[in-house]
Amino acid sequence: MTAMTKARRLHSRLVQAILFAILPALTLGYQITAKFSANQLAHARFDTAWAMTAIRMPSVQLLIVLEIASFVAWMTVLALLPLSAAFPLSAVSYVLIIAASVVVFHEPLNALQLVGGLMILAGVWMVGRGGAFDTREPAPQKDDAA
C-alpha cells in the first residue's frame, strides 16, 4: 500500500467523521429553531401579517440558513457515501431531537421513546459495522479457471 493510498483513506475517514458530526448537528439545530419559532408564532393568526412577522424573526432567518446548510451537507454526504450508509446517518438526528426535546423544551420522555432511540442507535451501529463505511479497496478476485 502506497503512502498516497494511505493518505486517501485517512482523508476519506476524516471527511466521513466530520459529516457524521455536522449533518445530525445541523438537523438538530434546525428542529430546535423550528420549535422555538413555532412557539413564538403559535398564537398569531395565520395570514399575510403572520408570514411577514415570521420572515422578520431572527429565529426564522436562522432556520432558513440551517435548512440551506443541511441541504449542502446532505448533498455532500450523498456524493461521498453509499446511500445505505448515508440514510442511517440521518437517523441519528431522531435520537438527538428526542434528547433536545427533553433538555431544551422540558418535554416528557417515556420508556418507548427511550427504547426506540436506543434501537435507532443500535441499528446505525450495525449498519456501520456491516461494512457500509468500509473504505478499503476490494480484495483481488481469484480466477477460478486457473
C-alpha positions as CSV (number, residue, x, y, z in Angstrom):
1,M,0.0,0.0,0.0
2,T,1.4,3.3,-1.0
3,A,1.7,6.4,1.1
4,M,-0.8,8.1,-1.3
5,T,-3.3,5.4,-0.8
6,K,-3.0,5.6,3.0
7,A,-3.4,9.4,2.8
8,R,-6.6,9.0,0.7
9,R,-8.1,6.5,3.1
10,L,-7.3,8.7,6.1
11,H,-8.8,11.7,4.3
12,S,-11.9,9.7,3.4
13,R,-12.3,8.6,7.0
14,L,-11.8,12.2,8.3
15,V,-14.4,13.5,5.9
16,Q,-16.8,10.8,7.0
17,A,-16.2,11.6,10.7
18,I,-16.8,15.3,10.0
19,L,-20.0,14.6,8.1
20,F,-21.2,12.3,10.9
21,A,-20.9,15.3,13.3
22,I,-22.2,18.1,11.0
23,L,-25.3,16.6,9.4
24,P,-27.0,15.5,12.7
25,A,-26.0,18.7,14.4
26,L,-27.5,20.8,11.5
27,T,-30.7,18.8,11.6
28,L,-30.9,19.2,15.4
29,G,-30.3,22.9,15.2
30,Y,-33.0,23.2,12.5
31,Q,-35.5,21.3,14.6
32,I,-34.8,23.3,17.8
33,T,-35.0,26.6,15.9
34,A,-38.3,25.5,14.2
35,K,-39.9,24.6,17.5
36,F,-38.8,27.8,19.1
37,S,-40.1,29.8,16.1
38,A,-43.4,27.8,16.1
39,N,-43.8,28.5,19.8
40,Q,-43.4,32.3,19.2
41,L,-45.9,32.2,16.4
42,A,-48.4,29.8,18.0
43,H,-51.0,32.4,19.0
44,A,-50.8,34.6,15.9
45,R,-53.5,34.2,13.2
46,F,-52.1,32.5,10.0
47,D,-52.3,35.2,7.4
48,T,-50.1,37.7,5.5
49,A,-49.2,39.5,8.7
50,W,-48.1,36.2,10.2
51,A,-45.8,35.5,7.3
52,M,-44.3,39.0,7.4
53,T,-43.7,38.6,11.2
54,A,-42.1,35.2,10.7
55,I,-39.8,36.4,8.0
56,R,-38.5,39.2,10.3
57,M,-37.9,36.9,13.2
58,P,-34.2,36.1,13.7
59,S,-35.1,32.5,14.6
60,V,-36.9,32.0,11.3
61,Q,-33.9,33.6,9.4
62,L,-31.6,31.2,11.2
63,L,-34.0,28.4,10.3
64,I,-33.6,29.2,6.6
65,V,-29.8,29.3,6.9
66,L,-29.8,25.9,8.7
67,E,-32.0,24.4,6.1
68,I,-29.7,25.5,3.3
69,A,-26.6,24.3,5.2
70,S,-28.4,21.0,5.8
71,F,-29.1,20.6,2.1
72,V,-25.5,21.3,1.2
73,A,-24.3,18.8,3.8
74,W,-26.8,16.2,2.7
75,M,-25.7,16.5,-0.9
76,T,-22.1,16.2,0.1
77,V,-22.9,13.0,2.1
78,L,-24.8,11.5,-0.8
79,A,-21.9,12.3,-3.1
80,L,-19.3,10.7,-0.8
81,L,-21.1,7.8,0.8
82,P,-23.3,4.9,-0.4
83,L,-27.0,5.6,0.2
84,S,-27.0,2.6,2.6
85,A,-24.6,4.4,4.8
86,A,-25.9,7.9,4.3
87,F,-29.6,7.3,5.3
88,P,-28.8,5.6,8.6
89,L,-26.6,8.7,9.4
90,S,-29.8,10.8,9.2
91,A,-31.5,8.6,11.7
92,V,-29.1,9.7,14.4
93,S,-30.9,13.0,14.3
94,Y,-34.0,11.4,15.7
95,V,-32.2,10.4,18.9
96,L,-30.7,13.9,19.2
97,I,-34.1,15.5,18.7
98,I,-35.7,13.3,21.4
99,A,-32.9,14.4,23.8
100,A,-33.2,18.0,22.9
101,S,-37.0,17.9,23.4
102,V,-36.4,16.8,27.0
103,V,-33.4,19.1,27.7
104,V,-34.3,22.3,25.9
105,F,-38.2,22.2,25.9
106,H,-38.7,20.1,29.1
107,E,-41.0,17.7,27.2
108,P,-41.6,14.3,28.9
109,L,-39.6,11.2,27.9
110,N,-41.3,7.9,28.1
111,A,-39.9,4.4,28.0
112,L,-41.0,3.7,24.4
113,Q,-39.1,6.8,23.2
114,L,-36.0,5.8,25.2
115,V,-36.0,2.2,23.9
116,G,-36.8,3.4,20.4
117,G,-33.9,5.8,20.5
118,L,-31.5,3.1,21.7
119,M,-32.7,0.8,18.9
120,I,-32.1,3.5,16.4
121,L,-28.5,3.9,17.7
122,A,-28.0,0.2,17.7
123,G,-29.3,0.0,14.1
124,V,-26.9,2.7,12.9
125,W,-24.1,1.0,14.6
126,M,-24.9,-2.3,13.0
127,V,-25.1,-0.8,9.5
128,G,-21.7,0.9,10.1
129,R,-20.2,-2.4,11.4
130,G,-21.7,-4.2,8.4
131,G,-19.2,-2.6,6.1
132,A,-21.2,0.4,4.7
133,F,-18.4,2.7,5.8
134,D,-15.6,0.4,4.8
135,T,-13.2,2.4,2.5
136,R,-10.8,-0.5,1.9
137,E,-10.2,-1.5,-1.7
138,P,-11.8,-4.8,-2.5
139,A,-9.6,-7.8,-2.4
140,P,-8.5,-9.1,-5.9
141,Q,-10.7,-11.8,-7.1
142,K,-9.1,-15.2,-7.7
143,D,-9.5,-16.6,-11.2
144,D,-11.4,-19.9,-10.9
145,A,-10.1,-21.0,-14.3
146,A,-6.5,-21.1,-13.1
